[in-house]
Every structure is written in structure tokens, then in C-alpha cells.
Amino acid sequence: METESNGRKVLFSIKVSTLLVIILTITVTILTFNTVREKVISKTNEENQKLMATKIVPENNIVAEMDGEANPINDRFHVTARSIDRRELENLKMPKPVTTPIEEVTISKDMDLTVRTGLSKEDFVKLMTDLEEDTSGFFEENAGLIFDYCEKYQINEIFFVGLISAESGWGIASNHRNTHNYISLMSHSGLIRYASVESGLENAAKVLHDKYLTPGGAFYYGTTLSGVKTRFCPASATWTDLVYGRMKQVLN
């Protein structure tokens, strides 16, 4: 009986030892797992911090910088090539359009009246300012308007000035001044009346463009002085020479 009791004690001791080994093993495994997990988390956090340090600035931050607003993240974040400094934009120079100097402007009796002189607006205003024949000051005063309407309706500026002078006189006759009708546009009751200088000049340019100088226009017979005369002033034998003479005065 004593031998059997000793055997049971030994067996119980073995089971207890085995259980302790299992418990110890589990404990070690858990500790090891926690240690590894903490290292992984720590490494991941370090990598995230490094990534944030080189983060690209969003477009709204770029806009803020361009608007001159304080942007504290610019000290830490890298701005890509898409961001353009406002000063660089302001320093960009658009190429100036090619213009013709006043002394190089040429005219002829058979020239195309829809081809512009090539003058800049500044030079055209100067040309009108220096025009001795402009005894009333009308052409100097309205040089900017004349240039703008010639540009809008594709009419040679020298022709337009010469035509106004031929029809209204350099001093702008009172009937033309009072009606703001500078190229003698007629209705059944006489000179058409316009509300203002601007309206009169623009309607003159528009009628010339739409009816006389554009293929398919009601009075189109070509884009030269003789072509316009065909319906503009058919009864006059001197109209072409008169208008061309005034055009030459502009450039002399």
C-alpha cells in the first residue's frame, strides 16, 4: 500500500511540474508577443513621423501662400513645383504686339480699306494730336474712340478719318455736329440723327463694315475707295480724289 501511495505522489508531482511548465511557457509567449508588438508599433510611429516631415503641401496651402497669408506649415513641408510665387507671376511680361511706326504707314488710292494701319493706339492718338488740319479739335478729342471703332469693325484708321473730314469738313460742319452724323448717312428725311458722338462714330464704322466693306453687304462693290463710291456717293466724280486727298493730309 505504501508503494502504491508513493507512486501516486510521484505521478501527481509530474503532473504539477508539467502544468507549471505549460503555464510558464504561456506566460513567456505572452510577454514575448507584447514586447514584439510594442516594437512594431514604435517603428510604425517613427516611420509615420518621417513621412509627415516630407509631406507635400496641399493646393489650398499653396494658394494661401500666393495670397500673401501666413502659412506656418511652409517651414516644415516641402512645396512642389506646382506652387508659383506671386512675384514671379507679376514679373512675367507678355510679348508686346508688333506695331508700325507712324513714319512707316503708307496709303494708296486702291488700298484695301479693311486693312488696319498697324499703328498702336498711343501712336494714332499722337498722330491726331499733331494734325494741323484739325481746326475744331474733334479728331484729337475723339482719337481714342475712332481707333477703338476701327479696331472693332476692321476699318483702316486713315481712311475713316479722311472720310469723316471729306463729309463733315475738318471743322465738322454744324449740321453734322448737331446730328452726330459724321459721314452723311441719310434717311428719307435727311441726315440720320444719333444721340451722341460715340453713337454717331460707332454707327458710321458699323455701316461701312456691314454694308460697304463686307462681301454680301447691301452696297458691297469691293474694299477700295472706288468700290465704296459706287453706292456711297455715285453722283460725284470727285469723291474718290477728295477722300484720298484728306487721307494724305493726315499723314503729311
Secondary structure by P-SEA (a helix, b strand, c coil): caaaaaaaaaaaaaaaaaaaaaaaaaaaaaaaaaaaaaaaaaaaaaaaaaaaaaccccaaaaaaaaaccccccccccccccccccaaaaaacccccccccccccccccccccccccccccaaaaaaaaaacccccccccccaaaaaaaaaaaacccaaaaaaaaaaaccccccaaaaaacccccccccccccccccaaaaaaaaaaaaacccccccccccccccccccccccccccccaaaaaaaaaaaaac
